[in-house]
Amino acid sequence: MLAAVPTAPETRTKLLAAARRAFAELGYAKARVEDIVSRAGVGHGTFYAYFPNKRAALAALIHDHAATIVDLASQPWGSGGLTERSGSPPVDKAGSGGHSHTPAEDQVRAILVRVLGGLADLYDADADLVALWSEASMRDPELGRVLDDVRRQFVERIARNIEHAAAHGLTREVDTHTAATALAAMAEQTLFLRSVRKEPLDRDTTVQTLADLWYHALYRPEPGKPGAARRQR
């Protein structure tokens, strides 16, 4: 019985998994294409059919990881039936049974916890990749540009959500890009320290704290809540 011939996506996945192992075991600077193909069990020609060099393989790994980050940042923070403070129709009725809900702090926090929790889990799962691209971007300007592009996409998606929330009267007046950049940096650096540098930070406490800081930095207190009038002056 003939063995199944791997498809192009399967071969690419195998090469990237092998590259990830080689980079993690040897470091990006020391890893060679030979180290990758030996771990993948393929020849050099197969590798070069997919990637021109090891930089391209790492860039592909970064982009695959980044796609998940951008997807997390793209989740609408106003979902779950949150309404405008003025009593307008819901931003999104999905999952709410079609009924309007008064926007509550715990609803917004729950959305932030979900997004930041997903980001924390991704950093845990891909700590080796995060460490790799941080190391490689310092040595390789082209990979540095790849990392900059990833961060730019992440910030842009956060900025869009801030703009959406602001349009419905949910946020304080802030410069959207500056706020998005600062919030992204806070989350990235904290999770980097926890997952890569192994700071002894509890996962749930870290996520809840980030969500709390994010909420108070950006969102308006609901009318009638303590401190609302003072903070909105």
Phi, psi and omega in degrees: 000129182286140176288147179294138179276125181301141176281168180300315178298322180295319179294317179298316179298318179297318180295319180292322177296320179292320178297319179298317178295316181297316180295320181292321184281323187251342189089147183299317185297323185269337182294139179242165176302322178302321179294326180288311184293328179293324178285332179275342182073034179230174179270168179300323182299323179295317179301312185288347174288341182248325185222136179286338182193177182292332177300317180295325178294316179294321178299321178295319177298318180297315181296321178296318177295317183296326180301323178290320178299312182296323179297319178297316181293337183279346181298128183293122181286350178260016181283178179084014175086019178294139179252168174291156179295338183278354180093018178288173179300161183299149174296321184203120182271356183304130176078003183252002181074015177082004182258144178285147177233144172289130181297126182238149181304320183291333177292313180296317180298320181298321178293315179297319179297320179297313182293311181291328176294319176297321178294318179298318180294323178294317177298321178296314183291326186245030181304323180295321179292318179299317178295319181297311185289331176295317178294311186293325183293336178285333183263334189236107182303325181294317177291328175299322178291325176298314179297320178298321180294320178298312180297322180298317178296318180299313180296319181297320180292321176296318180299320179297320178292324177296315179300318180296315180294321180296323180296339179255016174072023184267343186246161171286168178283115180221159170285118189302311184294318180297316180297316180296319179296315182294317181292320177297316181296319179300312181293313183299311185292320179296315181288329175297313180298321182288311187276321185267313182273356174061038171298138184284070181248125178297136185300308184293320178296320179297313181297314180297320180292316177299317179296320180296313179296317180299313182299310184288335177285334192243316190270146176285141171295147178292144178306136179093347179277151179305131177088355184296310182296319182297319184282339184265001180293000000 
